Every structure is written in structure tokens, then in C-alpha cells.
Amino acid sequence: MSHYLPVIGITMGDAAGVGPEIIVKSLAHESVYQQCRPLVIGDAKRLERAAQIVGSPALVRRIVRASDARYEPGAIDCIDLGLIPADLPFGKLSPIAGDAAYQYIARAVDLAKANEIDAICTAPLNKEALHAGGHKFPGHTEMLAYLTGIDEVSMMLVAPQLRVIHVTTHIGIIDAIRKIEPGLVKRTIERGHATLVKAGIANPRIAVCGINPHAGENGLFGYGEEEEKIVPAVRELRERGWNIEGPLPADTLFFRAGRGDFDLVVAMYHDQGHGPVKVLGLEAGVNVTVGLEVVRTSVDHGTAFDIAGKGIADERSLLEALRQGTELATRRA
């Protein structure tokens, strides 16, 4: 493995939320600079204000392009979009902050397309503010898909010892089973596989969950969903020489995954994958979007308007998102 430290583009999220504070707190940890090169895309004045609030001596270096960054501990490199008025209050919904959150993401996508950053790490945005700012997206994932022109991405959750990619996420269980089909299963596995290969895992060990208890136990449970919806995809990818097992009963599969038997688990629906991850470490859980040009990691909490501007927001989830962004970043020679 080369000693290249990946550049992680950190988008500031909603300026009225805890994003600015948790960024300043995270970048006060020197360990971050030993694992990656953090580049904030946001608002320099807001970061300076956040530094005052949290009592950080860090300087904020305003830069225009990624190549101007120095990545020195104690100085935060910020591509400054200058969109936030100095008097914007913390903890209050703002269309200005909502629009700015969108602009930070758009700039990060441009940097990714230009190969100037190796991963994106997003501080939280506020959906209402985003909509008020004129951007009608449910959240980051849909926005990133739109900006990159990619119509299908996957959600991966990461906890210590476990990475889980989801075939379906935010839809009801009956709709999920209807939606699962070999093409979608195959594309989901391909996205996960490509992400891990780019991150330097040459032949990832992948385990695929069934849908029914005991993965249907040869037709005993369910109506042959595994055979119809999952088996053809697994068969095709195994023929490529990929290291894939499944469909397997989810309960025993997750036990083995927690023990370290697999690099990636493929879950069929939201709770099948989210449950085990949250048991294994909610404080350190990280949400990853795969299938974009570069991987995107995210904190697993919201803008926390109730505590924003008070200097008490916890940066641990962002530190973990940076660490996972580093692990999953595109490796360059």
C-alpha cells in the first residue's frame, strides 16, 4: 500500500446546525491528519465562529482550489463559498443555509469529478431548510445521485467489524420483497464489490442474506423468493470468479460476519441490515453511499438545532465517518 493520504472533502452541511462545530472539533484531533488530508467545503467565517464557540485555537485557511491546501494540523483548509451571513443564528431554520448546504455538495461533486478529492464526508443538512432554499430532494443521497447523473446508488452501513450493503432501504417490507429481483441484487453487489476493490481489497469476501427465515430452507418457508430473486444474481457473479456465498440465513450469517468472516454482507431490506449494525456500535455507525464516482460517508445524526451553537455537539460520529471515508477512499498510486 502506498503512503498516499487520501483527500477527504468535508461538506459543512447546514450552517445553522452542528456541522461547523463538529468539523472544527474533529480537525482538532491530530490523528485525523495522520490518516487523511481533510479539505472543508463550506464557509470560512462560519468555521471561525464555530472555533470561538468550541474554544479551538485553530486557524481557518481560505483557499480557492484544492491544490492550495497545506493540510497542517492546527490550520483548517477551507474552500470558502462565502454564502453565510455573519449574523445567521444557530438553531433556526434558514433558506440561506439550506441553499448553501446544496452548493457545498455541488462543489464537492465537481472536485470529485476532477479527481481532486478521493471521498466525500458530509456533515448533516436539514431537509426542511434544503427545501426552503429551493432544492427539492429528500436528502444527501438523492442530491448526490442527481448531481452525478447516476440514477441508482446503494446504502452501506459500517460498524466495527461489519459492512452491510442494502438491496432496498426506505420502503415497506411488502414493497421491498416486490422490488427485489436478480438485476437489482446483482447491481447492488457489483457496487459494493467495486467500492471495496477501489479501496484496495482485491477479492472481497461477500455474503448474501436470504429473504425468509433459514433462507427459505429449500422452499419450506416463503414462496421460493430466494430461488427466484437472489440465486440467479449470485450464480452469475460467482461465474466471474468472485468470492460470494449465499443466499444464507441472515441470523447465522451476521454472527459469522461479526466474527470477521466476510468483507461485505448484502442485506435484502432495511431492518435486516440496520439492526445488526446498530447493535454493534451506534456511536460509531457510519452511513456510506456507494455507486458514485467517489464514496460518500456521513455522520449518522441530524443537524441538532436544539444544541447548535452551544459548543457541546459530539464529534465522534464525524471522526468515524472520516475514518471510514479514509478506509473506503479511492486508492491512487
N, C-alpha and C positions, 0 to 999 in steps of 0.2 A: 504494500500500500504506500503510495507517495505521501509526502508531507504537506501536500496542498491542503490548506484550510479552506473549506467551502465558504462562500459568501452567502449569508442568510439575509434576505431582505425582510425587515420587520416593518409591517404596516401599522400605523399608530391607532387605527380604529377610530371610535367615536371620541373626539377631543373632550367632550363633557363627561365621559366615563372614566374608568380606572386605567385605561390604556397607557396614557402618558406616565402615570406613576409606576405601574408595574414594569414598564420599559426601563425607566431610569433606575429603579431598584435592581432589576435583573442585570443591567450593564454595569452595576457597581461590583458584581462578582467577577473577580479576575479570571476565574476558571472558564468563564464564557469565552474569553479571548484566547484561551489555550485550545479550545475545541473548534471555534469557527471565527469568521470575520463578520461581525454584526453591522448591518447598514440600515439605519432607520429611514423610512419614507414617511414623512409627516410634516410637523410644524415645529421649527426650532424654538420659537418663543414659548410655545406650549410646553415643550420639554424643559426649558429653563424654569418656567413656573413650577412644573412638577418637581424639579430638582430642589427648588426652595422649599416646597411643601414637605418633601420627604427628608430634607436635611442632607442632601447629597452635594458634595463639593465638585461633582463632575462638570466639566465644560461641555458645551454643545458646539460642535464644529459644523457650520453651514457649508454644504458643498452643492455643486451643480450636477456633477456626474460621478458615477461610481468610481471611476479611476482616480478621483481626487481624494478618496478616503484613505486614512492612515491606519485605522484600526489599533489605536493605542488605548490601553486601559486608562480610565480617568477622563477620556475625551470621547464623547458620543458623536459619531459621524452621522449627519442627518441631511438627506436630500430634502431641502426645505421648500414645500409648496406654498407656504405663506398664506394660507386660506383662513386662518382662525384669528378673529379679532381679540386683542389683548384682554378685553373685559368679558369675554364669553364665560358665563358662570358654569361651574361644575355641577353635575347632578340634575341639569334641566334639559329637557328635550329641545334640540335645536336643528332646524333645517340646514343651517350653515355647516354644522358639524356632520350631519348626515351626508350632505353632498361631498364634503371633504373626505370622509371615510371612503366613498366611492372613488374619488380622484387618487387617493393613495394606492388603492388596489390597481387601478388602471395603469399608474406609473410602474408599479411592481411587475405587472404583466409585460409591459414594454421592456423593462430591464431583463426579464427572463427570456423574452424572445431574442434579445440582443446578446444572450449568453453572458450577461454581466452579473447575474446572481444565480446561485445553484439551488436555492429553495426559497420559498416564501413562508414567513411565520406571521400570523395575523393576530393582533390584539383585537378585543371584542368590539363589534359595532352594535348599534341599536336599530332594529328593524323599522320601528316607527319613525325614527329620525331619518333613516335612509329613504323611506317612502316620502316623508315630508320634504326631503331635499330633491325629490323628483326622480328617484331611482326605484322602480317597482320590482324589486327582487325579494324572494323570501329570506335570502341570506348570502353569506360569502360564496358558498359552493356554486349557486346558480349564477352569481355575478361573474365568478372566475370562468365558468363554462361559457357564458355569453362573450366575455372579452377575448377568450382564446379561440372562439369559434368551434369549440368541442362540445358535441351535444350529449355526451354520456360520460360521466365520471363515477368513481366509486368512493365510498366512505370506508376508511380503515381506522380502527381504534387500536391504540397501542398502550399496553400496560407493561410493567416489568415482566419479562419472560414470555410475552404474548403479543402477537399481531393478528388482528382479525379483520378481514375484508368482507363487506356485506353485499350480497346479491340484490337485496331490496332493503330499504330503510324506512322512510317515514310514510308508510301506508298500512292499512289494516291487515290483519293476518290472513283473512279470506282473500283480499285483493293481492296480497303478496304471493300466495300459493298460485293464484291465477297468472300472475305476472312472470313467475319463474319458468323459464324454458331453456332448452340447451344452448341457444345462441347467447342469451344474457349470462348464463352461468359461465360459458366459455370466455366471453369478453371480460367478465369480472376477473376471472382467474388470470387472463392474459395481462390485464392492467396491473394486478398485484405482482405477477412474475416479472414484468418489465421494470417495475419500480425497484424491486429487490436486486435485479441484475444490474441496473444502473448504479445502485448503491454499493455494488461490489460483492454481492452474494452470487457466485457463479451459477450454481444449480440449486435453487431454493427447494427445501422440503415442504411440500404443500399438502394439507389435509382438508378434505371437503366434507362438510356436515351433510347428513340426510335431512329430510323434512319431518318425517314421522319418528315416533319413538323406535329405538333399535334400528333406525334407517329402514323401517318397514318390515324388517325380519322376513324377507322373501315373500312379501305380499300378505303377511299376517295382519299388519296394521296399514290402514290407508287404502288407496286405490291404485297402487303401483306408481306413485308420483316419482319415486327415486329412479325407477327404470325408465320412465318416460322423459323426465325433466333434467336429470343430472347425469346419469350414466353415459349418454352419448357424448357429452362435453368432455368428461373425464377420459373416456376412451380415446377420443381424438387427440387430446393433449399428451396422453401417455405415449401415443404413437410417435409424437415428436421427440420422445426420449426424456420428457420432463418427469421429475420425481414427484408424482402425485398419488395419494391414496384416497379412496372414497367411492361412493358416499359411505360414511361411517356414522355410527350412533354418536350424536353430539355429546352426550354425557361423558362417555369414556374418552372420546377424542379430546375434550377440553382438559380432562385430567392429564392425559399424556402431553398435551401442548404446554400446560403449566409446568411440567417436568422438563420441558426443553426439547421434546422430540421433533418439533416442526418449526420452520421459519415463518409459516403463514397458515392461518386457519381461514377457510371460506365458510362464512355463515350464510344461511338462506334468508333470514329475516331479522328485524331489528333486535328483539329481545334475546334471540338465540345467541347473538354475538355480544350485545351490550351487557347482559347480565354477568357473564364470567369476567369481562374486563373490569367492570365496576367493583366486583368483589375483590379483585386482585390489586386495586390501587386507584381509588377515585382521585386522591390528591394529585397523583402523578399521571392520570389518564390524559391522553392526547388524541385529538381528532385530526385525522390526516385525509386530505383529498388526493386521490391518485387518478392518473389518466390525463393530467395536464402536461405541458412541456416540462415543468419542474414540479416537484412535490410541494404541497402546501400543508403546513401544520398549524394547529390552532389551540389556544387555551380552551379548556372545557367549561368556562364560566362566561357570564354576560358582562354588561357594562357596569353593573353595580352602582347605579346612580345614587343609591342611598348612602354610600360611603365615599363616593368620588370626591376628590379634593381634600380629603382628610389625612392622607398620608398613611392610612392603615391597611390598604389593599395588599393582599398576599401575592408575592411574585412567583411562588413555587410552580404553578401550572405553566407560566410562561417560560421559566427556566427549563422545564421538562419538554415543552414544545420546541425550544431552541435545540435541546439535546437530540430530540428525535429528528428535527429538521436536519441537523448535522449528520446523524446516522443514515438518513434516507436521501441526503442530497446527492445530486448527480456527481459522480467522481470524474474529475478531469485529470489528464496526465500532467 
